[in-house]
Amino acid sequence: MDEELLSVRAAELYYDAGRTQDEIGALLGVSRFKVGRLLTRARETGIVRIEIVHPGARRLGLERALVAASPRLSDAVVVPSPQGDEVALTDRVAQAAADHLRALRPVPRTLGVSWGRTLTAVAAHLPDGWARGVTVVQVNGGVSVNRRPGGAAHLAATIAERASGAAVLLPSPAILEQEQTARAIQSDRTVAAVLSAAAHADAYVFSAGVCDATSAHVENGYLDADGIRHLQQRGAVGDVLGRYIDAEGNIVDPALDARTVGMPLARLRQADTAIFVTAGAAKHDLARTVIASGLCTVVVTDEATARSLLEDA
Protein backbone atom coordinates (compact mmCIF):
# COMPACT_ATOMS: atom_id res chain seq x y z
CA MET A 1 0.00 0.00 0.00
CA ASP A 2 1.06 3.61 -0.54
CA GLU A 3 1.20 6.03 2.39
CA GLU A 4 -2.25 7.50 1.76
CA LEU A 5 -4.00 4.13 1.65
CA LEU A 6 -2.06 2.98 4.72
CA SER A 7 -3.32 6.11 6.52
CA VAL A 8 -6.90 5.27 5.52
CA ARG A 9 -6.58 1.68 6.77
CA ALA A 10 -4.93 2.74 10.01
CA ALA A 11 -7.66 5.33 10.61
CA GLU A 12 -10.44 2.80 9.93
CA LEU A 13 -8.94 0.31 12.34
CA TYR A 14 -8.25 2.90 15.02
CA TYR A 15 -11.41 5.03 14.89
CA ASP A 16 -14.03 2.59 13.57
CA ALA A 17 -12.81 -0.79 14.80
CA GLY A 18 -11.33 0.43 18.08
CA ARG A 19 -8.02 -1.38 17.63
CA THR A 20 -4.89 -0.32 19.51
CA GLN A 21 -1.85 1.01 17.69
CA ASP A 22 0.02 -2.21 18.49
CA GLU A 23 -2.78 -4.30 16.93
CA ILE A 24 -2.92 -2.07 13.86
CA GLY A 25 0.85 -2.37 13.42
CA ALA A 26 0.60 -6.17 13.48
CA LEU A 27 -2.28 -6.21 10.98
CA LEU A 28 -0.58 -3.80 8.55
CA GLY A 29 2.94 -5.10 9.03
CA VAL A 30 4.37 -1.82 10.30
CA SER A 31 5.75 -0.60 13.63
CA ARG A 32 3.63 1.02 16.33
CA PHE A 33 5.47 4.29 15.75
CA LYS A 34 4.65 4.11 12.05
CA VAL A 35 0.96 3.70 12.98
CA GLY A 36 1.15 6.89 15.04
CA ARG A 37 2.59 8.77 12.06
CA LEU A 38 -0.12 7.37 9.77
CA LEU A 39 -2.88 8.52 12.13
CA THR A 40 -1.33 11.98 12.36
CA ARG A 41 -1.17 12.13 8.54
CA ALA A 42 -4.82 11.08 8.34
CA ARG A 43 -5.85 14.01 10.54
CA GLU A 44 -3.60 16.57 8.90
CA THR A 45 -4.66 15.71 5.34
CA GLY A 46 -8.39 15.58 6.08
CA ILE A 47 -8.82 11.82 5.76
CA VAL A 48 -10.11 11.99 9.33
CA ARG A 49 -12.19 14.88 10.64
CA ILE A 50 -12.82 15.03 14.36
CA GLU A 51 -15.78 17.04 15.61
CA ILE A 52 -16.64 17.58 19.25
CA VAL A 53 -20.42 18.03 19.41
CA HIS A 54 -21.02 18.68 23.12
CA PRO A 55 -22.84 22.03 23.72
CA GLY A 56 -19.93 23.13 25.88
CA ALA A 57 -17.39 22.46 23.14
CA ARG A 58 -15.27 25.25 21.68
CA ARG A 59 -13.91 25.90 18.20
CA LEU A 60 -10.26 26.45 19.10
CA GLY A 61 -9.08 26.88 15.51
CA LEU A 62 -11.56 29.70 14.91
CA GLU A 63 -10.57 31.30 18.20
CA ARG A 64 -6.91 31.36 17.17
CA ALA A 65 -7.81 32.70 13.73
CA LEU A 66 -9.90 35.56 15.18
CA VAL A 67 -7.11 36.64 17.52
CA ALA A 68 -4.56 36.47 14.70
CA ALA A 69 -6.77 38.54 12.39
CA SER A 70 -7.65 41.26 14.92
CA PRO A 71 -4.76 43.24 16.47
CA ARG A 72 -6.84 44.45 19.44
CA LEU A 73 -8.13 40.98 20.39
CA SER A 74 -6.18 39.15 23.08
CA ASP A 75 -8.65 36.26 23.35
CA ALA A 76 -11.73 34.76 21.70
CA VAL A 77 -14.29 32.17 22.78
CA VAL A 78 -16.21 30.46 19.98
CA VAL A 79 -18.91 27.83 20.57
CA PRO A 80 -20.81 25.64 18.07
CA SER A 81 -23.92 27.15 16.48
CA PRO A 82 -27.08 25.06 16.99
CA GLN A 83 -29.11 24.88 13.80
CA GLY A 84 -32.25 27.01 13.56
CA ASP A 85 -32.66 27.81 17.27
CA GLU A 86 -31.87 31.42 18.16
CA VAL A 87 -32.86 30.96 21.80
CA ALA A 88 -30.49 28.01 22.20
CA LEU A 89 -27.78 29.96 20.36
CA THR A 90 -27.98 32.94 22.72
CA ASP A 91 -28.10 30.63 25.71
CA ARG A 92 -25.01 28.72 24.57
CA VAL A 93 -23.00 31.91 23.99
CA ALA A 94 -24.20 33.35 27.30
CA GLN A 95 -23.01 30.23 29.11
CA ALA A 96 -19.61 30.54 27.44
CA ALA A 97 -19.39 34.20 28.49
CA ALA A 98 -20.29 33.30 32.07
CA ASP A 99 -17.61 30.59 32.07
CA HIS A 100 -15.07 33.10 30.74
CA LEU A 101 -15.93 35.59 33.49
CA ARG A 102 -15.52 32.89 36.13
CA ALA A 103 -12.08 32.04 34.74
CA LEU A 104 -10.74 35.62 34.60
CA ARG A 105 -7.41 35.97 36.39
CA PRO A 106 -6.77 38.16 38.16
CA VAL A 107 -10.39 38.45 39.27
CA PRO A 108 -11.49 42.04 38.54
CA ARG A 109 -12.15 44.04 41.68
CA THR A 110 -14.51 46.25 39.68
CA LEU A 111 -16.52 44.98 36.69
CA GLY A 112 -18.34 47.40 34.40
CA VAL A 113 -21.49 45.99 32.77
CA SER A 114 -23.96 47.22 30.18
CA TRP A 115 -27.44 45.73 29.85
CA GLY A 116 -29.76 44.02 27.40
CA ARG A 117 -31.17 40.58 26.63
CA THR A 118 -27.80 38.96 25.94
CA LEU A 119 -26.23 40.14 29.20
CA THR A 120 -29.35 39.14 31.11
CA ALA A 121 -28.73 35.62 29.82
CA VAL A 122 -25.07 35.84 30.89
CA ALA A 123 -26.09 36.89 34.41
CA ALA A 124 -28.52 33.96 34.60
CA HIS A 125 -25.64 31.53 33.94
CA LEU A 126 -23.35 32.94 36.62
CA PRO A 127 -23.60 30.72 39.70
CA ASP A 128 -23.44 31.85 43.30
CA GLY A 129 -19.79 32.23 44.22
CA TRP A 130 -18.55 32.80 40.67
CA ALA A 131 -16.15 35.27 42.29
CA ARG A 132 -15.67 36.96 45.65
CA GLY A 133 -16.05 40.62 46.49
CA VAL A 134 -16.50 42.01 42.96
CA THR A 135 -18.02 45.48 42.68
CA VAL A 136 -20.29 45.62 39.64
CA VAL A 137 -20.80 49.05 38.08
CA GLN A 138 -23.56 49.90 35.62
CA VAL A 139 -21.82 51.75 32.76
CA ASN A 140 -24.83 53.20 30.95
CA GLY A 141 -28.28 54.39 31.92
CA GLY A 142 -31.10 51.91 31.85
CA VAL A 143 -33.97 53.00 34.07
CA SER A 144 -36.93 51.82 32.00
CA VAL A 145 -39.34 54.57 31.01
CA ASN A 146 -42.19 52.07 30.57
CA ARG A 147 -41.60 50.40 33.97
CA ARG A 148 -40.69 46.99 32.59
CA PRO A 149 -39.63 44.54 35.32
CA GLY A 150 -35.97 43.60 35.70
CA GLY A 151 -33.70 45.68 33.53
CA ALA A 152 -30.26 47.18 33.91
CA ALA A 153 -30.24 47.63 37.68
CA HIS A 154 -31.51 44.11 38.33
CA LEU A 155 -28.89 42.66 35.98
CA ALA A 156 -25.99 44.46 37.69
CA ALA A 157 -27.33 43.59 41.13
CA THR A 158 -27.65 39.91 40.20
CA ILE A 159 -24.06 39.67 38.97
CA ALA A 160 -22.81 41.44 42.11
CA GLU A 161 -24.90 39.38 44.51
CA ARG A 162 -23.63 36.12 43.03
CA ALA A 163 -20.07 37.35 43.56
CA SER A 164 -20.74 38.42 47.17
CA GLY A 165 -20.04 41.96 46.03
CA ALA A 166 -21.79 45.30 45.71
CA ALA A 167 -23.64 46.88 42.82
CA VAL A 168 -23.09 50.52 41.89
CA LEU A 169 -26.14 51.57 39.89
CA LEU A 170 -26.63 54.44 37.48
CA PRO A 171 -29.98 56.04 38.42
CA SER A 172 -30.86 57.44 35.01
CA PRO A 173 -32.72 56.56 31.83
CA ALA A 174 -30.53 55.54 28.90
CA ILE A 175 -31.66 58.43 26.69
CA LEU A 176 -33.21 61.71 27.79
CA GLU A 177 -35.38 64.07 25.76
CA GLN A 178 -33.28 67.18 26.32
CA GLU A 179 -29.50 67.58 26.07
CA GLN A 180 -29.42 70.03 28.96
CA THR A 181 -31.23 67.49 31.14
CA ALA A 182 -28.61 64.86 30.28
CA ARG A 183 -25.82 67.31 31.10
CA ALA A 184 -27.45 68.21 34.41
CA ILE A 185 -27.93 64.58 35.42
CA GLN A 186 -24.37 63.60 34.53
CA SER A 187 -22.99 66.56 36.50
CA ASP A 188 -24.96 65.53 39.59
CA ARG A 189 -22.53 64.40 42.29
CA THR A 190 -24.08 60.94 42.71
CA VAL A 191 -24.28 60.17 39.00
CA ALA A 192 -20.83 61.61 38.33
CA ALA A 193 -19.39 59.30 41.01
CA VAL A 194 -20.97 56.25 39.32
CA LEU A 195 -19.62 57.31 35.91
CA SER A 196 -16.17 57.82 37.44
CA ALA A 197 -16.30 54.34 38.96
CA ALA A 198 -17.35 52.95 35.57
CA ALA A 199 -14.47 54.68 33.82
CA HIS A 200 -11.99 53.14 36.29
CA ALA A 201 -13.31 49.55 36.22
CA ASP A 202 -10.75 46.76 35.87
CA ALA A 203 -12.79 44.94 33.22
CA TYR A 204 -15.95 45.33 31.18
CA VAL A 205 -18.54 42.94 29.77
CA PHE A 206 -21.01 44.24 27.22
CA SER A 207 -23.19 43.31 24.29
CA ALA A 208 -24.51 45.37 21.38
CA GLY A 209 -27.94 45.85 19.85
CA VAL A 210 -28.96 46.06 16.22
CA CYS A 211 -30.65 49.17 14.89
CA ASP A 212 -34.13 47.90 14.11
CA ALA A 213 -37.55 47.44 15.69
CA THR A 214 -36.23 44.65 17.94
CA SER A 215 -33.87 47.04 19.72
CA ALA A 216 -33.99 47.04 23.51
CA HIS A 217 -34.30 50.83 23.25
CA VAL A 218 -37.60 50.39 21.42
CA GLU A 219 -38.74 47.69 23.84
CA ASN A 220 -37.96 49.92 26.80
CA GLY A 221 -39.59 53.03 25.36
CA TYR A 222 -36.54 55.18 24.61
CA LEU A 223 -36.98 55.19 20.82
CA ASP A 224 -39.89 54.63 18.45
CA ALA A 225 -40.08 53.41 14.85
CA ASP A 226 -39.41 56.90 13.46
CA GLY A 227 -36.32 57.26 15.64
CA ILE A 228 -34.96 53.93 14.43
CA ARG A 229 -35.57 54.88 10.77
CA HIS A 230 -33.77 58.17 11.34
CA LEU A 231 -30.75 56.32 12.70
CA GLN A 232 -30.79 53.78 9.88
CA GLN A 233 -30.79 56.62 7.33
CA ARG A 234 -27.68 57.99 9.00
CA GLY A 235 -25.96 54.64 8.57
CA ALA A 236 -26.36 53.17 12.04
CA VAL A 237 -25.57 49.45 12.33
CA GLY A 238 -26.41 49.28 16.03
CA ASP A 239 -25.64 50.56 19.50
CA VAL A 240 -22.88 49.91 22.01
CA LEU A 241 -23.50 51.16 25.56
CA GLY A 242 -26.58 52.87 24.12
CA ARG A 243 -24.53 54.86 21.61
CA TYR A 244 -25.41 54.34 17.94
CA ILE A 245 -22.50 53.81 15.57
CA ASP A 246 -21.96 53.32 11.85
CA ALA A 247 -19.93 50.61 10.13
CA GLU A 248 -16.70 52.47 10.94
CA GLY A 249 -17.52 52.75 14.64
CA ASN A 250 -18.35 56.46 14.52
CA ILE A 251 -21.27 58.08 16.35
CA VAL A 252 -24.04 58.61 13.77
CA ASP A 253 -26.13 61.24 15.58
CA PRO A 254 -24.16 63.58 17.87
CA ALA A 255 -27.37 65.22 19.12
CA LEU A 256 -28.80 61.87 20.24
CA ASP A 257 -25.46 60.90 21.71
CA ALA A 258 -25.44 64.08 23.78
CA ARG A 259 -28.76 62.95 25.29
CA THR A 260 -27.38 59.49 26.10
CA VAL A 261 -26.26 58.88 29.68
CA GLY A 262 -23.30 56.62 30.27
CA MET A 263 -19.63 55.94 29.81
CA PRO A 264 -18.15 57.08 26.47
CA LEU A 265 -17.01 54.47 23.95
CA ALA A 266 -13.46 55.82 24.12
CA ARG A 267 -13.07 54.10 27.49
CA LEU A 268 -13.77 50.68 25.94
CA ARG A 269 -11.08 51.36 23.34
CA GLN A 270 -8.60 52.07 26.15
CA ALA A 271 -9.55 49.15 28.41
CA ASP A 272 -7.19 46.24 29.03
CA THR A 273 -10.14 43.85 29.33
CA ALA A 274 -13.35 44.54 27.41
CA ILE A 275 -15.41 41.40 26.80
CA PHE A 276 -17.90 41.60 23.93
CA VAL A 277 -20.69 39.00 23.90
CA THR A 278 -22.62 38.54 20.66
CA ALA A 279 -24.65 35.84 18.93
CA GLY A 280 -26.72 35.37 15.79
CA ALA A 281 -26.73 36.29 12.12
CA ALA A 282 -28.59 39.56 12.69
CA LYS A 283 -25.55 40.91 14.54
CA HIS A 284 -22.80 39.84 12.12
CA ASP A 285 -22.26 43.33 10.67
CA LEU A 286 -22.42 44.93 14.09
CA ALA A 287 -19.97 42.40 15.53
CA ARG A 288 -17.55 43.14 12.69
CA THR A 289 -17.76 46.85 13.50
CA VAL A 290 -17.23 46.40 17.24
CA ILE A 291 -14.10 44.30 16.69
CA ALA A 292 -12.66 46.30 13.79
CA SER A 293 -13.09 49.61 15.61
CA GLY A 294 -11.21 48.35 18.68
CA LEU A 295 -14.08 48.35 21.15
CA CYS A 296 -13.20 44.97 22.66
CA THR A 297 -10.22 42.86 23.67
CA VAL A 298 -12.20 39.61 23.95
CA VAL A 299 -15.10 38.33 21.86
CA VAL A 300 -17.44 35.54 22.96
CA THR A 301 -19.57 34.34 20.08
CA ASP A 302 -20.88 31.45 17.99
CA GLU A 303 -19.21 29.55 15.16
CA ALA A 304 -21.28 31.10 12.35
CA THR A 305 -20.50 34.62 13.56
CA ALA A 306 -16.79 33.78 13.85
CA ARG A 307 -16.71 32.47 10.28
CA SER A 308 -18.51 35.60 9.05
CA LEU A 309 -15.96 37.79 10.83
CA LEU A 310 -13.07 35.91 9.23
CA GLU A 311 -14.49 36.19 5.70
CA ASP A 312 -13.53 39.86 5.55
CA ALA A 313 -10.43 39.63 7.72
Summary of the structure (lengths in Angstrom):
residues: 313
radius of gyration: 23.7
end to end distance: 41.7
largest distance: 84.2
contacts: 1045
relative contact order: 0.13
helix: 47%
strand: 13%
